[in-house]
């Protein structure tokens, strides 16, 4: 079978197409033929060697996948032909999903209804993370109005759709007018091009000076200083990634400067939910149920063949893509 493997860390060029033997099933495992593989930010971190939980090399990456069971291997839970979705979370972060076939414990996959679009379902991990960020990252904060940085990307579109479904007013930022238009077409009430407009001024104008209740921030760096200027009283910043690196400014000094708003910052990562599996399971059940009922529609915009994994990573790193990127085996 074909798979994408990394034998060394580095740029997208280290993602190499290899031929591997078909997986040999152990008792309790099923064989899944993959249909669509989501490209996720942790994949980029592993490939570049920046992931805090680096696996041993060589390694087949992958964080989320859909497919169907082709060998149930005696499972009483899953039968041949069953449509499934599963993530690296369900496999103990074992990876191995950038491949045509995956052997996995029969307790790991989430069964999907026959009517589900498997391409869309491969993007649901973003929604699961978004649900956890909203329910637990922003715990204790109102969410009448929220600001989403990177509103046109995979995580941004997921956060926006769930926030709109929850009744929030959503303001998003993006780096081009086309990205802003994309977000508006998906229901976001306001989208600000951060390259051509002053985001702080625009957010305060749109909220009549009050600010937003929650900012979902994947940038870090020095962006928190401006974010705090846009917070409503008792507002909160939820920091879930750090694409801009660590802050050079004194974060606590910045918070004290906005003491009249009493700002809060929560730094949250998905690995904390390894210690809280009941919350993780509830998020999976919620999101899969919403998708099966047609209440959410992931923004899958780019489908590339498996052998173009390096190009998929370049697209994500360039921030030129819209919505979710999938690999198709």
VOPAGU-2260 file (C-alpha; in pm, 1 decimal, decimal comma):
REM VOPAGU-2260
SITE   aa  ch    i         X         Y         Z
SITE  UNK   A    0       0,0       0,0       0,0
SITE  UNK   A    1     102,5     363,6     -39,1
SITE  UNK   A    2     174,6     590,0     254,7
SITE  UNK   A    3     344,7     921,1     329,1
SITE  UNK   A    4     641,0     886,3     563,7
SITE  UNK   A    5     892,1    1117,6     726,6
SITE  UNK   A    6    1238,9     984,7     810,2
SITE  UNK   A    7    1374,1    1321,4     917,5
SITE  UNK   A    8    1218,4    1647,8    1027,0
SITE  UNK   A    9    1220,6    1955,2     808,6
SITE  UNK   A   10    1018,7    2129,7     540,9
SITE  UNK   A   11     738,3    1979,7     330,6
SITE  UNK   A   12     997,5    1803,4     114,5
SITE  UNK   A   13    1058,3    1545,8     391,1
SITE  UNK   A   14     708,7    1403,7     325,9
SITE  UNK   A   15     783,5    1113,2      94,9
SITE  UNK   A   16     553,1     866,0     -77,1
SITE  UNK   A   17     656,2     508,8      13,9
SITE  UNK   A   18     529,9     157,0     -49,0
SITE  UNK   A   19     459,0     -37,5     268,4
SITE  UNK   A   20     325,2    -388,1     333,5
SITE  UNK   A   21     -45,3    -415,3     401,4
SITE  UNK   A   22    -109,5    -400,6     777,2
SITE  UNK   A   23    -130,9    -740,7     947,1
SITE  UNK   A   24    -428,1    -747,5    1179,4
SITE  UNK   A   25    -388,0    -841,2    1542,3
SITE  UNK   A   26    -677,1    -979,7    1748,1
SITE  UNK   A   27    -920,8    -699,2    1823,4
SITE  UNK   A   28    -817,6    -489,8    1523,1
SITE  UNK   A   29   -1006,3    -402,1    1204,5
SITE  UNK   A   30    -870,9    -290,0     869,3
SITE  UNK   A   31    -996,8      40,0     731,2
SITE  UNK   A   32    -955,3     160,6     373,9
SITE  UNK   A   33    -914,8     535,6     400,2
SITE  UNK   A   34   -1139,5     766,6     198,4
SITE  UNK   A   35   -1027,2    1114,3     307,6
SITE  UNK   A   36    -746,6    1234,8     534,9
SITE  UNK   A   37    -763,5    1573,1     703,2
SITE  UNK   A   38    -451,5    1787,8     703,0
SITE  UNK   A   39    -412,8    1939,8    1047,8
SITE  UNK   A   40    -176,0    2184,0    1215,6
SITE  UNK   A   41     -26,4    1914,2    1443,5
SITE  UNK   A   42      84,9    1732,7    1126,8
SITE  UNK   A   43     296,7    2036,4    1037,8
SITE  UNK   A   44     443,3    2051,0    1387,6
SITE  UNK   A   45     543,7    1682,8    1377,2
SITE  UNK   A   46     693,1    1714,7    1029,4
SITE  UNK   A   47     901,2    2016,9    1129,2
SITE  UNK   A   48    1012,7    1867,4    1461,4
SITE  UNK   A   49     836,3    2130,0    1672,8
SITE  UNK   A   50     573,5    1906,6    1832,9
SITE  UNK   A   51     618,3    1871,2    2210,2
SITE  UNK   A   52     523,1    1501,5    2188,0
SITE  UNK   A   53     745,3    1398,1    1897,0
SITE  UNK   A   54     712,4    1033,1    1784,2
SITE  UNK   A   55    1013,9     821,3    1690,2
SITE  UNK   A   56    1113,0     830,6    1323,4
SITE  UNK   A   57    1044,1     704,5    1063,9
SITE  UNK   A   58     682,5     798,9    1108,1
SITE  UNK   A   59     363,9     806,7     902,4
SITE  UNK   A   60     178,5    1121,6    1013,8
SITE  UNK   A   61    -193,8    1181,3    1025,8
SITE  UNK   A   62    -448,1    1317,9    1268,6
SITE  UNK   A   63    -795,3    1248,9    1126,2
SITE  UNK   A   64    -946,2    1016,8     868,5
SITE  UNK   A   65   -1264,7     868,1     726,9
SITE  UNK   A   66   -1306,1     540,4     544,0
SITE  UNK   A   67   -1482,0     208,0     557,6
SITE  UNK   A   68   -1404,1    -125,2     719,6
SITE  UNK   A   69   -1274,0    -381,4     469,3
SITE  UNK   A   70   -1183,1    -655,3     720,4
SITE  UNK   A   71   -1385,4    -667,9    1042,0
SITE  UNK   A   72   -1161,4    -951,5    1166,4
SITE  UNK   A   73   -1439,6   -1102,9    1378,1
SITE  UNK   A   74   -1540,1    -773,3    1541,7
SITE  UNK   A   75   -1882,5    -770,1    1702,1
SITE  UNK   A   76   -1889,0    -390,0    1694,7
SITE  UNK   A   77   -1799,6    -312,1    1333,1
SITE  UNK   A   78   -1886,4    -500,8    1017,2
SITE  UNK   A   79   -1739,4    -498,0     669,3
SITE  UNK   A   80   -1851,1    -189,5     479,3
SITE  UNK   A   81   -1916,8      19,4     791,5
SITE  UNK   A   82   -1835,8     387,0     735,0
SITE  UNK   A   83   -1608,6     522,3    1009,3
SITE  UNK   A   84   -1429,7     832,9    1134,5
SITE  UNK   A   85   -1140,4     831,5    1376,7
SITE  UNK   A   86    -853,7    1050,2    1493,2
SITE  UNK   A   87    -509,8    1013,5    1642,4
SITE  UNK   A   88    -678,9    1073,4    1978,7
SITE  UNK   A   89    -867,5     747,0    1934,0
SITE  UNK   A   90    -540,1     562,4    1865,8
SITE  UNK   A   91    -325,7     693,5    2148,8
SITE  UNK   A   92    -160,5     941,6    1908,3
SITE  UNK   A   93      -6,6     654,7    1713,1
SITE  UNK   A   94     -28,9     835,7    1378,1
SITE  UNK   A   95     -18,2     627,3    1061,8
SITE  UNK   A   96    -316,0     791,9     890,8
SITE  UNK   A   97    -146,7     932,1     578,2
SITE  UNK   A   98    -196,4     590,3     420,2
SITE  UNK   A   99    -431,9     389,7     200,5
SITE  UNK   A  100    -510,4     138,4     476,9
SITE  UNK   A  101    -500,2     157,9     855,8
SITE  UNK   A  102    -518,5    -122,1    1112,8
SITE  UNK   A  103    -688,9       3,2    1426,8
SITE  UNK   A  104    -847,0    -138,6    1741,9
SITE  UNK   A  105   -1212,9    -200,9    1675,2
SITE  UNK   A  106   -1302,0      23,0    1972,4
SITE  UNK   A  107   -1137,3     329,6    1813,2
SITE  UNK   A  108   -1347,1     417,8    1505,0
SITE  UNK   A  109   -1669,6     613,5    1536,5
SITE  UNK   A  110   -1938,6     452,5    1315,9
SITE  UNK   A  111   -2101,7     692,1    1069,5
SITE  UNK   A  112   -2448,1     674,8     911,2
SITE  UNK   A  113   -2459,9     564,8     548,2
SITE  UNK   A  114   -2580,5     906,1     427,5
SITE  UNK   A  115   -2281,2    1098,6     565,1
SITE  UNK   A  116   -2042,4    1272,7     324,9
SITE  UNK   A  117   -1704,4    1117,0     408,4
SITE  UNK   A  118   -1508,9    1417,7     282,0
SITE  UNK   A  119   -1699,1    1648,4     514,0
SITE  UNK   A  120   -1666,9    1403,2     802,7
SITE  UNK   A  121   -1287,7    1400,9     762,1
SITE  UNK   A  122   -1294,7    1767,6     867,8
SITE  UNK   A  123   -1484,2    1709,2    1191,0
SITE  UNK   A  124   -1181,0    1703,8    1418,5
SITE  UNK   A  125   -1166,3    2084,0    1382,3
SITE  UNK   A  126   -1525,5    2098,0    1507,5
SITE  UNK   A  127   -1448,2    1868,2    1800,2
SITE  UNK   A  128   -1160,3    2091,4    1904,3
SITE  UNK   A  129   -1375,7    2399,5    1847,9
SITE  UNK   A  130   -1647,8    2256,3    2070,1
SITE  UNK   A  131   -1396,0    2191,8    2346,8
SITE  UNK   A  132   -1255,1    2544,7    2312,2
SITE  UNK   A  133   -1600,7    2697,5    2334,3
SITE  UNK   A  134   -1730,9    2488,2    2622,7
SITE  UNK   A  135   -1414,5    2460,5    2831,2
SITE  UNK   A  136   -1156,8    2705,0    2696,4
SITE  UNK   A  137   -1404,0    2991,1    2728,7
SITE  UNK   A  138   -1560,5    2848,7    3044,4
SITE  UNK   A  139   -1716,1    3120,0    3259,2
SITE  UNK   A  140   -1726,0    3388,0    2988,9
SITE  UNK   A  141   -2033,0    3521,1    2815,3
SITE  UNK   A  142   -2033,6    3458,1    2443,1
SITE  UNK   A  143   -2283,1    3706,4    2303,2
SITE  UNK   A  144   -2013,3    3841,4    2071,1
SITE  UNK   A  145   -1692,0    3661,0    1975,4
SITE  UNK   A  146   -1386,5    3749,4    1768,1
SITE  UNK   A  147   -1215,1    3479,1    1564,5
SITE  UNK   A  148    -868,1    3533,9    1426,0
SITE  UNK   A  149    -808,7    3335,2    1106,9
SITE  UNK   A  150   -1181,6    3301,2    1044,1
SITE  UNK   A  151   -1142,1    3153,5     693,4
SITE  UNK   A  152    -919,9    2855,9     783,8
SITE  UNK   A  153   -1009,5    2505,6     896,5
SITE  UNK   A  154   -1032,9    2591,2    1265,8
SITE  UNK   A  155   -1176,2    2936,2    1203,3
SITE  UNK   A  156   -1464,4    2805,7     990,9
SITE  UNK   A  157   -1541,9    2537,7    1250,7
SITE  UNK   A  158   -1540,8    2785,8    1539,5
SITE  UNK   A  159   -1752,7    3029,0    1340,5
SITE  UNK   A  160   -2016,8    2772,2    1249,8
SITE  UNK   A  161   -2050,6    2640,7    1605,0
SITE  UNK   A  162   -2056,5    2992,7    1751,0
SITE  UNK   A  163   -2329,6    3097,1    1507,2
SITE  UNK   A  164   -2524,3    2782,3    1590,9
SITE  UNK   A  165   -2498,5    2876,4    1959,9
SITE  UNK   A  166   -2644,1    3220,6    1886,1
SITE  UNK   A  167   -2327,3    3430,4    1910,1
SITE  UNK   A  168   -2254,4    3733,4    1696,3
SITE  UNK   A  169   -1930,3    3650,7    1514,6
SITE  UNK   A  170   -1661,5    3894,5    1402,3
SITE  UNK   A  171   -1369,2    3744,4    1214,3
SITE  UNK   A  172   -1031,2    3855,7    1086,9
SITE  UNK   A  173    -851,3    3739,6     774,4
SITE  UNK   A  174    -564,0    3857,1     556,9
SITE  UNK   A  175    -738,2    3913,4     222,0
SITE  UNK   A  176   -1067,1    4048,6      95,3
SITE  UNK   A  177   -1139,3    3710,6     -65,5
SITE  UNK   A  178   -1100,9    3536,9     269,5
SITE  UNK   A  179   -1329,9    3790,9     431,8
SITE  UNK   A  180   -1589,0    3733,7     159,1
SITE  UNK   A  181   -1560,5    3357,9     212,1
SITE  UNK   A  182   -1632,4    3398,8     584,4
SITE  UNK   A  183   -1927,0    3630,7     520,8
SITE  UNK   A  184   -2074,6    3382,2     273,9
SITE  UNK   A  185   -2069,3    3122,8     551,3
SITE  UNK   A  186   -2273,8    3342,6     783,1
SITE  UNK   A  187   -2018,9    3543,0     980,4
SITE  UNK   A  188   -2172,2    3884,4    1051,4
SITE  UNK   A  189   -1853,6    4089,8    1011,9
SITE  UNK   A  190   -1512,1    4011,6     860,8
SITE  UNK   A  191   -1213,9    4246,8     889,8
SITE  UNK   A  192    -908,4    4242,3     663,8
SITE  UNK   A  193    -634,8    4289,7     921,7
SITE  UNK   A  194    -388,0    4403,1     653,4
SITE  UNK   A  195    -595,4    4700,9     545,0
SITE  UNK   A  196    -796,6    4797,2     853,2
SITE  UNK   A  197    -727,0    4870,1    1218,4
SITE  UNK   A  198    -884,9    4566,1    1383,7
SITE  UNK   A  199    -913,4    4723,1    1730,2
SITE  UNK   A  200   -1091,6    5030,3    1596,1
SITE  UNK   A  201   -1323,9    4822,5    1378,4
SITE  UNK   A  202   -1419,1    4581,0    1656,0
SITE  UNK   A  203   -1492,9    4861,3    1899,6
SITE  UNK   A  204   -1699,2    5037,0    1632,2
SITE  UNK   A  205   -1897,9    4721,9    1555,4
SITE  UNK   A  206   -1968,0    4664,5    1924,6
SITE  UNK   A  207   -2049,7    5029,9    2010,6
SITE  UNK   A  208   -1734,4    5050,1    2220,1
SITE  UNK   A  209   -1819,5    4751,6    2441,4
SITE  UNK   A  210   -1582,0    4497,6    2289,2
SITE  UNK   A  211   -1623,8    4123,0    2247,2
SITE  UNK   A  212   -1682,1    3864,0    2516,0
SITE  UNK   A  213   -1434,6    3606,6    2383,0
SITE  UNK   A  214   -1137,9    3622,5    2146,6
SITE  UNK   A  215   -1021,3    3292,3    1997,9
SITE  UNK   A  216    -652,7    3343,7    1925,9
SITE  UNK   A  217    -421,6    3102,0    1740,9
SITE  UNK   A  218    -146,2    3358,9    1690,5
SITE  UNK   A  219      -1,8    3443,0    2035,3
SITE  UNK   A  220     311,4    3656,1    1982,9
SITE  UNK   A  221     228,3    4013,8    2073,0
SITE  UNK   A  222    -133,1    3988,6    1955,1
SITE  UNK   A  223    -266,7    3959,9    2309,9
SITE  UNK   A  224    -198,4    4328,5    2373,8
SITE  UNK   A  225    -441,4    4436,6    2101,2
SITE  UNK   A  226    -686,5    4159,8    2190,6
SITE  UNK   A  227    -719,7    4293,7    2543,6
SITE  UNK   A  228    -814,1    4635,8    2404,9
SITE  UNK   A  229   -1108,8    4470,5    2228,9
SITE  UNK   A  230   -1243,8    4271,3    2524,4
SITE  UNK   A  231   -1573,3    4349,9    2690,7
SITE  UNK   A  232   -1573,7    4373,6    3069,8
SITE  UNK   A  233   -1480,8    4031,1    3214,3
SITE  UNK   A  234   -1395,7    3915,7    2864,1
SITE  UNK   A  235   -1157,9    3632,7    2791,5
SITE  UNK   A  236    -889,8    3542,1    2536,7
SITE  UNK   A  237    -868,8    3172,5    2451,0
SITE  UNK   A  238    -519,9    3096,7    2319,3
SITE  UNK   A  239    -514,9    2762,3    2139,6
SITE  UNK   A  240    -200,6    2785,7    1923,1
SITE  UNK   A  241     105,2    3007,7    1885,0
SITE  UNK   A  242     170,8    3060,8    1514,2
SITE  UNK   A  243     335,2    3394,0    1595,0
SITE  UNK   A  244     566,0    3254,0    1861,7
SITE  UNK   A  245     585,7    3362,0    2223,8
SITE  UNK   A  246     498,5    3716,7    2340,5
SITE  UNK   A  247     791,4    3954,5    2363,8
SITE  UNK   A  248     588,8    4205,9    2560,3
SITE  UNK   A  249     504,7    4160,3    2926,3
SITE  UNK   A  250     166,3    3990,5    2915,1
SITE  UNK   A  251      77,9    4054,2    3278,0
SITE  UNK   A  252     171,2    4420,1    3245,8
SITE  UNK   A  253     -59,0    4438,9    2944,2
SITE  UNK   A  254    -340,3    4279,7    3142,3
SITE  UNK   A  255    -292,9    4525,4    3429,1
SITE  UNK   A  256    -305,5    4811,1    3178,6
SITE  UNK   A  257    -658,2    4697,1    3090,9
SITE  UNK   A  258    -765,7    4636,4    3451,6
SITE  UNK   A  259   -1084,5    4831,8    3387,9
SITE  UNK   A  260   -1195,3    4542,0    3167,0
SITE  UNK   A  261   -1065,1    4269,0    3403,6
SITE  UNK   A  262    -933,4    4059,4    3112,7
SITE  UNK   A  263    -855,3    3689,3    3132,2
SITE  UNK   A  264    -633,6    3465,7    2919,6
SITE  UNK   A  265    -667,7    3088,4    2902,8
SITE  UNK   A  266    -399,4    2886,2    2728,6
SITE  UNK   A  267    -545,3    2553,4    2618,8
SITE  UNK   A  268    -417,0    2251,8    2428,6
SITE  UNK   A  269    -593,5    1936,4    2320,4
SITE  UNK   A  270    -367,1    1708,3    2521,7
SITE  UNK   A  271    -528,9    1825,6    2846,7
SITE  UNK   A  272    -835,3    1624,6    2744,7
SITE  UNK   A  273    -636,2    1303,3    2774,1
SITE  UNK   A  274    -685,5    1363,4    3146,8
SITE  UNK   A  275   -1054,9    1443,7    3091,5
SITE  UNK   A  276   -1174,9    1168,8    2855,9
SITE  UNK   A  277   -1541,3    1218,0    2943,3
SITE  UNK   A  278   -1527,3    1574,4    2809,0
SITE  UNK   A  279   -1350,6    1459,9    2495,2
SITE  UNK   A  280   -1607,2    1185,7    2433,7
SITE  UNK   A  281   -1895,0    1427,3    2485,4
SITE  UNK   A  282   -1746,0    1662,1    2224,0
SITE  UNK   A  283   -1712,2    1376,4    1972,7
SITE  UNK   A  284   -2072,0    1268,5    2029,9
SITE  UNK   A  285   -2203,1    1623,4    2001,9
SITE  UNK   A  286   -2020,2    1706,0    1677,7
SITE  UNK   A  287   -2092,5    1374,2    1506,9
SITE  UNK   A  288   -2457,8    1416,8    1598,0
SITE  UNK   A  289   -2469,8    1770,5    1457,0
SITE  UNK   A  290   -2313,3    1656,2    1131,5
SITE  UNK   A  291   -2537,9    1353,2    1093,8
SITE  UNK   A  292   -2839,8    1581,6    1145,6
SITE  UNK   A  293   -2716,4    1823,6     877,5
SITE  UNK   A  294   -2675,0    2112,2    1122,4
SITE  UNK   A  295   -2309,4    2176,6    1033,4
SITE  UNK   A  296   -2137,3    2165,8     696,3
SITE  UNK   A  297   -1755,7    2169,3     704,1
SITE  UNK   A  298   -1590,3    2396,4     449,9
SITE  UNK   A  299   -1391,8    2142,8     248,5
SITE  UNK   A  300   -1236,4    2345,6     -32,3
SITE  UNK   A  301    -915,7    2163,9    -129,2
SITE  UNK   A  302    -877,0    1796,7    -216,7
SITE  UNK   A  303    -534,7    1668,9    -317,9
SITE  UNK   A  304    -409,4    1318,5    -397,8
SITE  UNK   A  305    -209,3    1150,2    -121,6
SITE  UNK   A  306     116,9    1189,4    -311,9
SITE  UNK   A  307      75,8    1569,4    -296,6
SITE  UNK   A  308      98,0    1581,7      83,7
SITE  UNK   A  309     397,6    1815,8      60,8
SITE  UNK   A  310     192,0    2061,6    -143,4
SITE  UNK   A  311     -90,1    2038,9     111,9
SITE  UNK   A  312     152,6    2135,4     388,2
SITE  UNK   A  313     289,0    2424,0     181,0
SITE  UNK   A  314     -65,1    2549,8     125,3
SITE  UNK   A  315    -143,6    2539,9     496,0
SITE  UNK   A  316     182,3    2709,0     592,8
SITE  UNK   A  317     133,0    2980,0     330,8
SITE  UNK   A  318    -207,2    3066,7     479,7
SITE  UNK   A  319    -336,0    3095,1     123,5
SITE  UNK   A  320    -595,3    2820,0     153,0
SITE  UNK   A  321    -957,9    2854,1     254,6
SITE  UNK   A  322   -1136,5    2608,2     480,0
SITE  UNK   A  323   -1017,5    2248,7     513,6
SITE  UNK   A  324    -750,7    2067,7     310,8
SITE  UNK   A  325    -797,4    1695,3     248,7
SITE  UNK   A  326    -569,8    1425,0     109,5
SITE  UNK   A  327    -737,2    1160,7    -104,1
SITE  UNK   A  328    -567,4     817,1    -115,4
